[in-house]
Amino acid sequence: MPERTRPPNDSIQALEGISRDTVFEHSGAANMVVASDTTLLAVNGRFEELTGYSKEEVEGKMSWTKLVHPDDLERMTEIHRMRRENPSLVPASYEYRFLTINGDIRWGLLTGATLANGSRSLISVVDVTLLKEKEATLSRTERFYKNIVHTQTELIIRFTPDLVLTFVNDAYCRFYGESRESLIGRTFTHHVLPEDIEEQRNYFSGITPENPIQEIEERTKVSSGEIRWQHWTDKGIFDEAGILVEIQSSGRDITDLHRTREKLDDTIEKLRHSFGLSIEMAGKIIEVRDPFTAGHQRRVARLAKAIAAEMGLDRDQIIATELASLAHDVGKIQVPSEILSKPGVLHAAEWAIIRQHPIYSSNILKTLQTPWNLAEIALQHHERVD
């Protein structure tokens, strides 16, 4: 590019009343006065700091195009032309890349205005390289975490306390067969069974600063109309005043697990029923051999089951209590019938044999494969508190 040569006083005249000792020189931005033919007529000290060029090297000698990154030059040249021909179409400020004397690439935020008859422009450039680097780092970080979130197989969502979705990941969209655009900004209650909505709202009301994380298993309806089961972990996000502002949730489909549980429960119920029938048959045999305690085991079972339920034991413990009660005297089958049915007073030896029946019951029940420790319960049923 040919070197410009202009009279030395052009740089001063170009300012047209702008004091180089005040705003132009000390504004904090790299200021330039540019001629219509792109020649730099005047620059300030900050320009020298940013570019590495001295005033003597550029004023009246260099085109500003030498300082522009090649990829931005066409756009910048077009804006330079439009600033003179149709300034209303020129953006008030814009970013571009500029080159230093060492060839380093930096980012600048440029604002410009025409002077006098439009033959010259006043340009100010603020170095925003650090900001652009931080933006790039933030953008990479956001893409990294978005990639993690959107490639998760778990369903991840965020929503407001009134259940309006603010974020959904790809897995959530795939699960329900709906687009992100159709989900964001609306509640997810259309995925909830009508009879479960009130219970769900009550559940979310339990998320507090003291208990910010809750878990729930719930039913949901997918686009095909199928009812499926999900497990959700919900974490409340609170402001400085402790007010709930959002909830972040991660969920997974547990339909297969739930069906397996149902099958297992059904199997256990059938086993309990079958085992109960076997115990009842053994009990009837014992009643024939011991008519004095006929119906005793069934009555004990009903009473023990009721007590277990009143104590708040879980379903499995209640079943174990009932079955053990039905079977607790099964060991009497090993006691001679003449002792069991003897109408008179038992001798010490006979009473000692009777008192062994919990051990006999335990030994019999140990041979059975059951989910419950019935043998231990039967062994203890005549133990005293003291």
N, C-alpha and C positions, 0 to 999 in steps of 0.2 A: 504494500500500500504506500503510495507516494506520501512523503512527509509534508504536512501543512506549514506554510510560512506566512504569518500575519504580523502586522505592526505590534510591537510590544504593548502599546497602550490600549489595544483592542480588549485585552483581558479586563482592564479597569472599566472601559466604556461599556462593556457587555453587561455589567451589573446594573446599569441604568438606575442609579439611585440607591441600590442595595449596599449598605455599609459592610465592607469586608471585616470590619472590626467587631461587628455585633452578630446579627442573626446568621448571616451567610457563613461566617468563620467559626462561630461557636455554638451552633445548634445541636451538635452531637451526632449529626448525620453527615455522610459524605455528600457535599453539595457541589454541583457543576452547573455552569452555563454552557449550553450547547447551541451551535449554529445550525441552520437548516441543512447544511451540507455535512452534518455530523461531527464537525470539528469541536473539540473541547476548548472553549474560550477562557474559562476561569474555573479553578477548583480550589477547595479549602484544605486545611490541614488534615481533617479526618479522611479525606480522599487519599491523601498521601499515605496515611497509616494503613488504610484498608488494602490499597492496591500495590504499595511499594514504589509507585512512580512519584517523582518530585514534580512540583509545579512547573519548573523550568523545562522538564522533559515533555510535558503534555500541552501546556497552554499555547494555543495557536498553532500547534504542531501535530497533534494526534487526534484521530477519530475515535469516538467512544466505541465504535464497532469492534475495535481491536481488543476491547476488554470484555466482550460478550462471549459466552460459551457458544460454540458452533451450532449446537442443537437448538439454541434459543434465538439465534441471530435473525432468522427470517421473521419470526413473530415480532421481535423488538423493532426491526426495520419498518415493518408494516405499521406498528403503533406510532413510530416517529413520524411517518408520513401522514397518518390520520390525525395526529395532534395538530397539524397545520391546516389540513383540508376539511376535517369534520370532527372537531374536538369533542363534541357531545357523545361520540361513539367510543371514545377512549376511556377505559376504566380509571377510576380515581387512583388506584394503586394496584400493583401486581408484583408477583415474585419472578425472579429470573436468576440465572447463574452467571457470575462474572469471574474473570481470571485475574490473578495477581501477576506481578512482574516475574514471579518464580514459576508461574504456570499452575498454581494451586487453584482449585475450584471452590468458590464460596457462593452462598446464597444471599441475595439482597432483596429487600422490599422497597420498590421504587414508587415515588410519587412525583408528578411533574405538572408544570403549568407553562403556558406560552407567555412571552414578554413582548412588549411594544407591538409592532405590526405583525407578529407571528413569525418573524425570522429567527428568533432565538427562544430557547426554553430554559427554565430553571428546573433542575432535576435534583432530587434528594434521595439518597439510598441509605437504608439502615441495614446493617449486617445481621441476618437472621439465621446464620449457619448453625449455631448451637441449637436454636429452636427447631430447625429442620431435622437435625440429627436426633434430637429427643423425640420428635414426632415420628421419625422413621423407626426408632427403637420401640416406641410405644405401639406403633402399627405392627411391627414384627411380633411383639409380645401378645397383642390382641389376636393376631392370626394364629399364633401358637396355641393359645388357650382355647380359642374358638374351635380350632382343629381337634383339640383334645375332647372338648365338650360334645362336638357334633359327631365324632367318631365313636363315642361311648355307646355301648349296647343298652345301658341303663337310660331310662326316661328322665330327663332333667328339665325342670320348668321353674319359672319365677312368676309370682302373682301378688296382687295387692290383697289387703285384708278382706275386700269384698269379692275376692276370687276372680279378678280380671287378670288374664295372662299378660305378662310383659316380656317373657322370653320362653321359647320352646326349642329343644334341640332336634336334630334330624330323627333320632330314634323315636321321639314322641310323635312326630309327624307321620312317620312310617307306621307306627303302631295303630294310630287312629285313621290312617288313610286320608289325612287332611293336610293342606298346605300351611306353611308358616303364616302367610298373609291372612288366611281365613281364621286363624286361631288368635293371633295377637290382637289385644284390645277387646276381647270378649271373654265372658266367664267360661269355665270348663264344666259347668253344671250339666250341660247336655250329654256329658260322658257318664254322669252319675245317675243311678237308678232313682226315680222320684221318691221312693220310700226311704232312701238313704240320705237324702239331701240335708234334712234337719239334723240327723246324727252327725254328719260330716261338719256342718257349721259349728255344732257344739264342740266337736273335737278341736277345730282350729282355734276356738275361743280359749282353749286350755294352754295355748302357746303364750308364755309370759317371759319377761326378763329373767325370772327365777328358774323357769323351766322352758328354755328356748328351743329344745329339741324334743320332738314327739315322733312316735312310730304308729302305723296303723295298717291293718289289712282290710281291704275293701273290694267291693264288686264294681265293675265298670262295664260299659256297653260300647262295643266297637261299631264301625260303620256297617258291618254285615248284620248287626243286630245280636251277635253272640255276646253272652255274658261271660266275662273273664274276671279272674282275681288278681289283685296287685298288692304288693307290699311297698309302702311309702315311708321315707324318712324325711321329716319336715323341720326346717330350721328357721326360726323367726329372726328378722333383721329389724333392729329398733333404732330410733333416733336418740339424741342426747337426753331427751326427756323421758325415755323409756316407752315411747309410743311405737306400736308395731307399724312398720311402713311397708314391709314386703316379707314374703315367705319364699324360701328357696327349697325345692323338693327334688329328691331323686327317688325313682321308683323302678320296680322290676315286676315282670309278669310271673306270678306264682301259681298259675292255673293248674299246671301239671302236678306241682307239689300239693296243691289243695285237693285235687282229685285223688292223689295217692293217699293223702290223709283220710279222705272219705272212705276209700276202699279198705284202709287199715282199720278204721273205726268199725266198718261193717264186718270185717273179719273178726275183730275182737268181740263184737256183739254176738256174732254167731258162735264163737268159741265159748263166750260166757254162757250163752243159752244152752249149748251142748254140754258144757261142763256142769251147769246147774242141773240139767236133767239127769246126768250121771250121778251127781251127788244126791239128788232126790231119790233116785232108785236105791242107792246105798242106804239112805236114811230110812226108806220104807222097810228094807231088810232088817235094819237095826230095830225099828219099831216092832216088827214081828217078834224079834228076839228079846226086846225090852219094852213091853207094853206100858210100863209105868211112866215112860217119858215120851210117849207118842205125840208127835207134833211139836216137840220142844225145839228142834233145829230150825223149823220154818218160822216159829215165833221169834226166836233169837235173831234170825236173819232180818226179819222185818224191823225189829226194834233197833238192831245195830245199824242198819241202813239209814233209818230215820235220824239216829243220833249223829252219824257221820255227815249227813247232809246239813243238819243243824249246826254242826261244828265248822261248816264251810270248807270241808275237804273237797279236793277236785274229783272229777268224774272217775278217774282211774282208781283213786283211793276208795271211793264209795263202792265201786264194783268189787274191789279186793275184799273190803269189809263184809259185803253181802255174801260172797262166795265162801270166804273163810268161815263165816257163821253157819252157813249151810253144811259145811264139811267138818266143823270142829269136833264132832263126836263120832266121826267115821271109824276111829280106832276101836270103838266098842265092838266092832265086828270080830276082833281078836280075843274078846273077853268071853269065856264060856257062858253059854245061854243059861245054864242052871244058876249061875251067879247073878246074871242080869235080871232074870225073872224070879229070883228067890223072894217069896213074900215075907219072910221073917227077917230077923236081925242078922246082918252080915258079921262073920267072924273077922278077926284082925287080918288073917291071911287073905280072905276074900276081899276085904276093903282095900288092902294093899294092891291087889290086882286091878280093882276098879280105878284106883288112883293113877294107874299107869296108862289109862286110855289116851291122855293128851300126847304122850310119847308115841303110842301106837298110831294115832292120827297123823302126827308129824312125819313119821317114817313112811306112811302110805303116801302122803301128799308130796313128799320129796321125790317120789318116782315119777311125778307128773310134770310135763313141760308146759308151764304157764307163764304169762307175763307178771304174775303176782307172787309174792312170797307167802303163800298160804300156809306152808308148813310151819313157819315161824309163828304165825298168828295162832294156829291151832295148838302149838306147843305151849303158848303162854296163857291160854284161856282160863286156866285154873290158878294162875299165880295170884298171890295176894299183894296188895299195895305195900304192906309192911314186910 
